[in-house]
């Protein structure tokens, strides 16, 4: 059994989610506690809400006052509780061959949401972030993830390097994405279970995190462009792993 890398307990009160995809996915997730849905009459006619969830009829202006300015709420806002914590050991003990994606100090909630969406599309087992230098679960993440926040486990750990040690013990090949690496990703992938490690834009992987990877690799790119947004790079790397597995 894999040891449990410490995770951080969530603090604070509830969250507000907005937009159809985020709220429908939350309704479909048995682990998500939804306390209330504020909704326009027009939107209510299009959404199935269980009888045990409180519903408050609002107008568009009311909804706009309780969420960030100009947020695309599509006529609905839900008050929800954060999801329960997930231990890294729980995922490793499943002995799945699906990839893991680790994010080193990726702090933009829009990027993390987009990465969750790609992780769902390309069948990643989980994303893993440090408890610090990563955004909290939020309405922005949920909206950007377009429902994937409810599908892909998001594990927070105290120490990313220690988590990589646990991941290695579970039999994963750890690849750090680095634009200056000698090898391209396809060459570095190997044949076994894979953990992909992405650094923040501009700064890249921290030295200690890179040192806990088995190898570093870069995405093949035209010389016309120096780098990609981290969410785009994560999507390409996950797609490469997804197609490799399908070709085995």
N, C-alpha and C positions, 0 to 999 in steps of 0.2 A: 504494500500500500504506500502511495506517495505521501511524504510528509506534508503538513499544511503550512505553506508560507503565509505568514500573518496577513490578514486583510484588515481594512479599516471600517469601523462601524459608521454608518451614515448618521449625520447629525442634522438638526434643524427640522422644520415643519414639512408640510406637504408641498407638492409641486403643482404647477398649472401646465397642462398640455393643450395645444390648440391644433386645429386642422383635422380633416377627415381621416387621413391615413394613420396619423398618430393615435387618434382616439379609437378608431375601429380596431387597431391592433391591440391597444390596451384592453378594450372590451373582450377580445378573444384570448387574452393571456390570463390563465387562472391564478397566476402568482401576483397579479397587479390588483391592488385595492383602489377602487374608484369611489370616492366619497360623494361626488356631486358632478352633474353635467349642466352647465349653463348653455342655453341653446335658443336660437331663434325658432319661431313656429315653422318657417319654411324648411330649415335644416332638420327639425325634429321629424318631419314627415318622411325623411330619407334615411333615418338612423334607427336601428333596433336597439333599444335600451332595456335591460332587465328591470323588472318591477322593483327590485330591492335597492336600486340606485336612485338617489334623489335627483329630480329634474327641476330646473328653474328656467322659466321662459324669460328671455331677455330680448332687447333689440340690439342692433349692430353696434350702436354707440356704447351701450353698457359693456359689451364684450371688449371693445377697444380700450376701455379704461382699466382693465384688470390684467392686461398682457402687454408686452413691449410694443412701442409705437409702430404702427404699420405692419404688425405681424399678420400673416395671412390665415386668419382663424376659420374661414369658410363657415361662419355662423355657429361655431361650437367651441367651448372651452371646458376642460375637465379638471377638477381638483382630484389629485391622486397622491398616493403614498409612494415613496421610493421603493424599488424592488428589494427583496431580501438579499443579503450578502451571499456571494458564492465564493467558496474556497478554491484555490488553484488545485489542491489535491483532489477535489471532487471531479474536476475535469480530467486530470491525469489518470485517476483510477478507472475511468471509463475505457481506457486503452483503445481509443479511437484512432484511426489513421488520418482523420481530418486535420488540416493545418491549424496552428495557433498563430496569432498575429499580436506582436508586442509593440507598443508605442512608447518611445522614450521622449518624454517631455513635449508631447504634442498637446498644445493647450487650447487651440481654437475649437469651440464647441461645434461649429459648422463642419470643420474637417473631421472631427470624431464622428459626428452623425453620418457624414458621407462614407466614412470608412466602415461604420457598422452596416450600412446599406450594401456595400461591396462584399463585406464578410458574409452577409446573408445570401447574396447572389451566388457566391462562389464557395459556399458550404464550409466556411471556417468553423472550428469547434468553439472558439472564444476569442475575444480581444482581451489583452492584459495591459494595464497601465499601472504606474505608480500612484499611490494615494495623493502625493503632492505633484505639482506641475502637470496636472491633467484636469479637465473641466469636470464639474459635478454633473450628475444626472439632472437634466433640465428640460424645459419645454423647447428650447432652441435645439438641443441634441435630438430630442424626439421628433421634431418637425423635419430636421435635416436627414434623419435616419429613415423617414417615410415608413415607419412601422417596424424597422429592423431592431430598434432598441428592445422590443418585446420578444425577439426571436434569438438574437445572438447573446450568449452570456458575456457579461462585462465584469472582469475580475480586477480588483484593485489590490495591490500588494505594497508592503512597506519598502521592499528593496528589489529592484528589477534584476540586478545581477544575481542575487540569491535565487530568485524565481527561475532564471536561466539555468542555474545549477540543478534545480529540481526537475526542470524540463529535460535536461540532458540525461539525468538518471532514469527518466521515463522513456528514453530511447529516441528522442527527437534529434534531428540534425538542425543546428541553429545557424541561420544565415542572416547576417547583418547587411542591410542595404546601404551602400556607400558609393557615391558617384565617382570616387577616385579609385575604386577597387580594380585590380588587374583583370579578374574574371567576370564574365557576364553571368547573369542569373541562371540561364539554362545550363551552363557548364558546371555551376556550383551546386545544382539541386540534388544530385544523388538519387537514391531510389527509395529511401525509407520515409518515416514520418518527419514532417518539417515544421519548424518554427521560424517565422519571418519576423525580423526586428527592424522597425522603421524609426528614424530619428526625426527631430523637428526640422522644419524648413530653415535653411540657412546654416544652422548650427550642426545638423546631422547627429549621428550617434555620439554620445559621450564616450570618452576613452575607456572607462571601466566597463561600460556595457558592451562595447565592441570587443573587448578582451574576453568576454564570456560567450562570444559566438564561436562556432567551429570554423567559420569562414566568412569573408566579406565578398559581396558581389554587387555589380552595378546593372542597371537596366540598359539595354542597347538603345542609344538615342542618336539622332542626327546632331552634328556639330553646330547646327543653327540654333540650338536651344541648350542652355547650360543645365537646367534642372526642371523638375515637374513639381507642382503642388503635391504635398504629401498624400492627400486623399487619392489623387490620380495615380501616383506611384504605387500606393497600396493596392488599388484596383488592378493594375497591370500585373503586379507580383502575384496576387491571389489568382488571377486568371491563368497565369503561367502554371501555377501549381495545380489548378483545377484541370487544365487540359493535359498536364503530365499524367495525373492519376487516371484520367479517362482513357489515355493511350496505353496504359500498362496491360 
